[in-house]
Amino acid sequence: MSTTGRQTARTVGILYQEHSEGAGGLAATLAARMRAEGRTVWQEALLKREVQVSDHLVGTDIVLVLGGDGSLLSAARMCAEAGIPLLGINFGRVGFLTELEPAEVDQKLPLYLNGDYWLDERAMLQAEVELGREHHQFIALNDMVVVRGAAPRVIRIKVWLDSHYYNTTVADGIIVSTATGSTAYNLAAGGPILHPQVRSSVLTPIAPHLAAARSLILEPNAITTLELQTGSDGAILSADGQLNLTLSAGAQVLIRGSQFVTRFLRRRPPTYFYRILSAKLQDNV
């Protein structure tokens, strides 16, 4: 879904990837410039761990993310519940999710800050796991993956779709991907590419034992349950490849669409997805 934005940003957050050369310097420059314009600005470095920005989010209009797609995935999980839109400035390699290159910031950033943009809303996933007395819950913009651990052997996963037994997959793992994540691990595993506005998710096995195992596009409200079978201890549930939880045999992972969405600021036309997709796929030929 897309909506048109008209809000002038008075309070701006900046999240920058500390290990990306130039990101910290640009963050400091932008913060000083926006404060001189009378805006309120906060900034935090994105480390390997998730930073805690909840105290900053109240009243924030826009968060600028200086990094690559991985940085935007982290920021999406932090900001989704508060509904704060993100503007990605690319300091990474792929840049499927980012909007601006660093060289464009001086000329184009003021347009976004003054409300000249549209909102690109992306579906997210939620996963829940009960481990003994502990309840774990994650959200993700790209995907939820149940994958084998360090042991070099396949795992067995029973799959239910809306409480209907679907199959038992013998593979390195299973990906449940959003449309946004369909160009990430899902694509590498042979899954289909979905337009980012599609609300469906994709179920894709990773290196399945049986060649007949195929991806399945699920309806938007589908609930997927993955249960690890005997001999699958040490498997891992991974949210966006960044938050990881070790599972044991018998564990059940329930995955559904999240009530939250990620909002990106855009000025590029919606058809820009096809252009960047074509360019990125050609880069890998």
PyMOL commands that set and color helices and strands:
alter all, ss='L'
color gray80, all
select helices_A, chain A and resi 23-36+54-57+69-79+102-113+180-183+185-188+272-283
alter helices_A, ss='H'
color red, helices_A
select strands_A, chain A and resi 2-5+11-17+40-46+62-67+86-90+117-131+134-140+143-147+155-161+164-171+173-177+201-206+216-218+224-228+236-239+243-246+252-266
alter strands_A, ss='S'
color yellow, strands_A
deselect
rebuild
show_as cartoon
